[in-house]
Amino acid sequence: MSRIASHLADLQLQIVKTCAKRRIFKHNVLFVAVSKRHPADSIREAYAAGHRDFGENQVQEALDKISQLSDLNINWHMIGVIQSRKCKDIAQHFDWVQSVDRLKVAQKLNQHREQDQSPLNVLIQVNLFGESQKAGVNAAECKKLAHEIMQLPRLKLRGLMALPPKQTDPQTQFQQFERIHSVYQELQAEYPQLDTLSMGMSGDYEPAILAGSTMIRLGTAIFGERD
Ligand SMILES: *Cc1c(COP(=O)(O)O)cnc(C)c1O
């Protein structure tokens, strides 16, 4: 077994155990492999081990990999900051955009999603802890943006993505994730079709799952340290 395949197997087991603690079914937690700054060959290795969802945060780097790996049936997730001039490429080459944080970006993605493609899956990136260095909207802005995205026919709003402040204490991590989960639940009360809460990375995916995450994004834990 390759190193990447064995990391994936270990993580799958760890995720099953974590889900069992809350009596969640593991298939309700999708695990996105964040391949940014790792080569296409590493993605091929994870794919050979059965992995299908990959996340990238730089458009040009992602486009290069998408073309090198066009023989594979990958679900590509955009998880990075979005510049509006990149919206056309993003809309046409990704399956999910997790980092939508303003109407202009949503409108451009909607405008450029081709008619022969299925509607683009999007998540609103929330920033509930007032971190000005990070992208994302607060709870009130999130409701407004959700309403606006619902009017855009080429986008399919699936839920929220969050990147909370880095913490080392699992209890503090859990409390932050619970707060994000409650904003998600409020939005879901209004839009019952929402089914995705993307939160949790290599260092904190366990408390994220325990607090109700349905999608975790793991890079380092699978591929090792980035340069
Ligand atoms: C890089 C990145 C991740 C993965 O981080 P790791 O700590 O390597 O698991 C997850 N989400 C976003 C938005 C990222 O930019």
Ligand as a Chemical Component Dictionary entry (heavy atoms), coordinates in Angstrom:
data_LIG
# 
_chem_comp.id                   LIG 
_chem_comp.type                 NON-POLYMER 
_chem_comp.pdbx_formal_charge   0 
_chem_comp.three_letter_code    LIG 
# 
loop_
_chem_comp_atom.comp_id 
_chem_comp_atom.atom_id 
_chem_comp_atom.alt_atom_id 
_chem_comp_atom.type_symbol 
_chem_comp_atom.charge 
_chem_comp_atom.model_Cartn_x 
_chem_comp_atom.model_Cartn_y 
_chem_comp_atom.model_Cartn_z 
_chem_comp_atom.pdbx_ordinal 
LIG C1 C1 C 0 -5.468  24.122 3.176 1  
LIG C2 C2 C 0 -6.889  24.081 3.544 2  
LIG C3 C3 C 0 -7.439  22.961 4.190 3  
LIG C4 C4 C 0 -6.621  21.753 4.596 4  
LIG O1 O1 O 0 -5.796  22.054 5.662 5  
LIG P1 P1 P 0 -4.936  20.885 6.411 6  
LIG O2 O2 O 0 -4.641  21.483 7.725 7  
LIG O3 O3 O 0 -3.730  20.625 5.585 8  
LIG O4 O4 O 0 -5.833  19.692 6.519 9  
LIG C5 C5 C 0 -8.802  22.983 4.459 10 
LIG N1 N1 N 0 -9.580  24.029 4.123 11 
LIG C6 C6 C 0 -9.106  25.123 3.505 12 
LIG C7 C7 C 0 -10.036 26.241 3.165 13 
LIG C8 C8 C 0 -7.744  25.182 3.207 14 
LIG O5 O5 O 0 -7.265  26.286 2.599 15 
# 
loop_
_chem_comp_bond.comp_id 
_chem_comp_bond.atom_id_1 
_chem_comp_bond.atom_id_2 
_chem_comp_bond.value_order 
_chem_comp_bond.pdbx_ordinal 
LIG C1 C2 SING 1  
LIG C2 C3 SING 2  
LIG C2 C8 DOUB 3  
LIG C3 C4 SING 4  
LIG C3 C5 DOUB 5  
LIG C4 O1 SING 6  
LIG O1 P1 SING 7  
LIG P1 O2 DOUB 8  
LIG P1 O3 SING 9  
LIG P1 O4 SING 10 
LIG C5 N1 SING 11 
LIG N1 C6 DOUB 12 
LIG C6 C7 SING 13 
LIG C6 C8 SING 14 
LIG C8 O5 SING 15 
# 
